[in-house]
Structures are given as C-alpha cells and as structure tokens.
Amino acid sequence: MWEHEQLVVRTGKRSGMTTMVALHSTAAGPAVGGCRMKRYDQITDAVTDVLRLSKAMTLKCEAAGIPHGGAKSVIVADRPLTPQLRRDVLLDHADLINSFDGAYRAGPDVGTGPDDMLVLRELTPHAYCLPEEHGGTGSSSGPTARGVLAALKAASHHVFGTDDLAGKKVVISGFGSVGELIARSLEGAEVVVSDVDASRRTAEFGWAEPDQAYEVEADVLVPAAVGGVLSPETVARLNVKLVVGPANNQLTDDGVADLLEERGIVWVPDHVASAGGVIYTLAREDDGADHQTALRRVDRIEETVRELLA
Ligand SMILES: NC(=O)c1ccc[n+]([C@@H]2O[C@H](COP(=O)([O-])OP(=O)(O)OC[C@H]3O[C@@H](n4cnc5c(N)ncnc54)[C@H](O)[C@@H]3O)[C@@H](O)[C@H]2O)c1
C-alpha cells in the first residue's frame, strides 16, 4: 500500500544526474532526513531505498519525541564524480529540496558530509549540519554513536543484568565513522570489527571477514554498516544474545523481528538506537540548545530503550 505523501524523482539540469526526495510524513511537522549519495545497480533500487529510509525517519522522530516527520533523499551516483560534477549535482539537489517549500529539510547521510551541506546551503536554507566553522554542528556521527552507547547500556542491563559491557565480546559490523567511535568507547570489552574495506583493519581490535561477522560467537552484535543485514538466513546463523546498532533499516522485513524473538535474541529497533544524530542536530540547530543540553537529550535514548524492553 502506498503510504508516502510524495516521491519526486528528477533529472538535474546542471548534472544530468538523478536525484530524488521521498516525503513519508509531515503529520508531526516538517520532514527531516539525510541525503544519501550512492551507486545503485538499478534506479528502482534507489527508489526502494529512499522510500524505506524515509519511513524509518518518521518512526525515528516519533520514537525520539521530535516534532518532525520523516523524509529522505538520494543522489544516484551512477558515474565517477569530479569535484565539478559533485557540485553540480548537489546544486541540482538543492533545487529539488526548495521545491518542497520547507516541508523537507536535509542533512548528511551515507556518501555526503558537512561540506556537501554547505554547497546545498548556497541555494537552499533547508540543509543542516554545515561544518562547524560555518556555524553548523558538523558531522552527526559523534551524537549517533553516543545514542547507540546509551541504547547498549539499557539493553545490556536487560539481557546481562549489568550496564557495563566490560568483559563482554562485541562484534561491530561496519568500522566506519560511527562504528569506530563505538569500538573506542567500549572500555574493557573484547571488540571484534569487520568491514568490506580491508584497509580499515587495525591491530587494536579483533577482525572478522565481512561474510563471517554475523556468525562470530559473541555477546553483542552492532550492525554499523548498511541496512537489510538481518534476514531469515543471517538470523539463523547469529551467535549472540543482543543486537543493537546504528545501521538504518536492519531487518529485510518486519517478520524478521519475530525470528529474532524465537531465537531469544534481543534486538533494539534501529530507529530507536540510531536517533542520537537527529536528536542532537535539531536540538542545536532548531532549538538553539547548547552542546551539553543537546547531549542530555541524546542520552534519553537509554530511558526509551529501558521502557521499550520492559
Ligand atoms: N552517521 C550518522 O550520524 C548516522 C545516523 C543514523 C544512522 N546512521 C547509519 O549508521 C551506519 C553507519 O554510518 P556511518 O556514518 O558510520 O557510515 P560510514 O560510511 O562512515 O561507515 C560505514 C562502514 O561500513 C562499511 N561497509 C559497507 N558495507 C559493508 C558490509 N556489507 N559489511 C561490512 N562493512 C560494510 C564501509 O566500508 C564503511 O567503513 C549507516 O547505515 C548509516 O545510515 C548513521
């Protein structure tokens, strides 16, 4: 069933490249969501991605008590991007964002960052997370990691009877910006990381090949790479008691949550665990909260997860 307010797919007049915005819901307020820049095999894969991710943003805002709806945008990187082409496609995307008259406000996501938001801002006011030297809050990876750690605390208490993961074995699939921050914060835990990019391997942590990360015998799995990683097949192979991570849309479909429950594995929904970035950004950039106040709002994820699991 179609449940989105709008989906607009457009060919940019400067770049000739496809960009799209899915507006899932503005019922709670203007819709927010990141701008993903990625190569897709088929344009339909990009449409599926933007529709699912925008719906997840509505759930994320609702669970975090943020007065915003959910949206997402995608820039289909179907060719190598020179700096000029990257700039052109971002300006094209800014035109598309403007066509929503403020109903969609963009931030960075996989493949984009604060510098790209600065380019968007040349043509649209509806871009968050500019670099700090330009008055924005920069990358949201830090607050996102903090939110995951808050969720981990509450979930660990529920599953292991202690907030502290010291002495526990934790597998982090996706050793990118959020995954690395989480790995470095887990003092006293045995941390194993995994990434498709083998250059990310470091002697500081254990290493699992990406196709084996979901089978490692451990206490906790942290999905921190891409979505769609928890399928009936991967859930059957899991060897952990708890799954908590920032990756958006971890389940291939909602029925996988039942399979996790049948196996006695506690899973914290990603739209709850990964909300730290959006909570922090909106607190600072919309509400004018200072850094510490915004972090305290992120830390409330712990309480949300406690209530959810209870
Ligand atoms: N950064 C944020 O503020 C934020 C907020 C909410 C959700 N998320 C989600 O969290 C996840 C991680 O975000 P990030 O900012 O760290 O991204 P990132 O791009 O910095 O890191 C992702 C890492 O995953 C690796 N990877 C990709 N595919 C993989 C696979 N199949 N198996 C193992 N590793 C793989 C990449 O090589 C990369 O190192 C993403 O799914 C993102 O959508 C991030």
The ligand as an SDF file (V2000), in Angstrom:
LIG
                    3D

 44 48  0  0  0  0  0  0  0  0999 V2000
   26.4900    8.9430   10.8450 N   0  0  0  0  0  0  0  0  0  0  0  0
   25.3120    9.1620   11.4280 C   0  0  0  0  0  0  0  0  0  0  0  0
   25.0900   10.1610   12.0980 O   0  0  0  0  0  0  0  0  0  0  0  0
   24.2200    8.1190   11.3030 C   0  0  0  0  0  0  0  0  0  0  0  0
   22.9670    8.3910   11.8540 C   0  0  0  0  0  0  0  0  0  0  0  0
   21.9670    7.4140   11.8000 C   0  0  0  0  0  0  0  0  0  0  0  0
   22.2310    6.2130   11.1570 C   0  0  0  0  0  0  0  0  0  0  0  0
   23.4450    6.0060   10.5990 N   0  0  0  0  0  0  0  0  0  0  0  0
   23.6810    4.7160    9.9230 C   0  0  0  0  0  0  0  0  0  0  0  0
   24.7420    4.0330   10.5650 O   0  0  0  0  0  0  0  0  0  0  0  0
   25.5100    3.3020    9.6100 C   0  0  0  0  0  0  0  0  0  0  0  0
   26.9670    3.7230    9.7190 C   0  0  0  0  0  0  0  0  0  0  0  0
   27.0640    5.1120    9.4820 O   0  0  0  0  0  0  0  0  0  0  0  0
   28.4910    5.8100    9.2970 P   0  0  0  0  0  0  0  0  0  0  0  0
   28.2340    7.2680    9.3180 O   0  0  0  0  0  0  0  0  0  0  0  0
   29.4790    5.2050   10.2410 O   0  0  0  0  0  0  0  0  0  0  0  0
   28.8490    5.3630    7.8200 O   0  0  0  0  0  0  0  0  0  0  0  0
   30.3210    5.1840    7.1900 P   0  0  0  0  0  0  0  0  0  0  0  0
   30.0990    5.2290    5.7270 O   0  0  0  0  0  0  0  0  0  0  0  0
   31.3060    6.0920    7.8290 O   0  0  0  0  0  0  0  0  0  0  0  0
   30.7250    3.6920    7.6370 O   0  0  0  0  0  0  0  0  0  0  0  0
   30.1220    2.5460    7.1270 C   0  0  0  0  0  0  0  0  0  0  0  0
   31.2290    1.4820    7.0360 C   0  0  0  0  0  0  0  0  0  0  0  0
   30.6080    0.2500    6.6600 O   0  0  0  0  0  0  0  0  0  0  0  0
   31.4500   -0.3970    5.7130 C   0  0  0  0  0  0  0  0  0  0  0  0
   30.6160   -1.3300    4.9640 N   0  0  0  0  0  0  0  0  0  0  0  0
   29.8160   -1.0820    3.9040 C   0  0  0  0  0  0  0  0  0  0  0  0
   29.1800   -2.2030    3.5420 N   0  0  0  0  0  0  0  0  0  0  0  0
   29.5710   -3.1710    4.4080 C   0  0  0  0  0  0  0  0  0  0  0  0
   29.2400   -4.5400    4.5790 C   0  0  0  0  0  0  0  0  0  0  0  0
   28.3730   -5.1450    3.7720 N   0  0  0  0  0  0  0  0  0  0  0  0
   29.8250   -5.2290    5.5930 N   0  0  0  0  0  0  0  0  0  0  0  0
   30.7190   -4.6260    6.4130 C   0  0  0  0  0  0  0  0  0  0  0  0
   31.0710   -3.3110    6.3010 N   0  0  0  0  0  0  0  0  0  0  0  0
   30.4950   -2.6000    5.3140 C   0  0  0  0  0  0  0  0  0  0  0  0
   32.0550    0.7420    4.9030 C   0  0  0  0  0  0  0  0  0  0  0  0
   33.2610    0.3230    4.2580 O   0  0  0  0  0  0  0  0  0  0  0  0
   32.2870    1.7930    5.9830 C   0  0  0  0  0  0  0  0  0  0  0  0
   33.5780    1.6800    6.5580 O   0  0  0  0  0  0  0  0  0  0  0  0
   24.8660    3.6000    8.2520 C   0  0  0  0  0  0  0  0  0  0  0  0
   23.9370    2.5620    7.9720 O   0  0  0  0  0  0  0  0  0  0  0  0
   24.1160    4.9010    8.4820 C   0  0  0  0  0  0  0  0  0  0  0  0
   22.9900    5.0240    7.6420 O   0  0  0  0  0  0  0  0  0  0  0  0
   24.4630    6.8990   10.6760 C   0  0  0  0  0  0  0  0  0  0  0  0
  1  2  1  0
  2  3  2  0
  2  4  1  0
  4  5  1  0
  4 44  2  0
  5  6  2  0
  6  7  1  0
  7  8  2  0
  8  9  1  0
  8 44  1  0
  9 10  1  0
  9 42  1  0
 10 11  1  0
 11 12  1  0
 11 40  1  0
 12 13  1  0
 13 14  1  0
 14 15  2  0
 14 16  1  0
 14 17  1  0
 17 18  1  0
 18 19  2  0
 18 20  1  0
 18 21  1  0
 21 22  1  0
 22 23  1  0
 23 24  1  0
 23 38  1  0
 24 25  1  0
 25 26  1  0
 25 36  1  0
 26 27  1  0
 26 35  1  0
 27 28  2  0
 28 29  1  0
 29 30  1  0
 29 35  2  0
 30 31  1  0
 30 32  2  0
 32 33  1  0
 33 34  2  0
 34 35  1  0
 36 37  1  0
 36 38  1  0
 38 39  1  0
 40 41  1  0
 40 42  1  0
 42 43  1  0
M  CHG  2   8   1  16  -1
M  END
$$$$
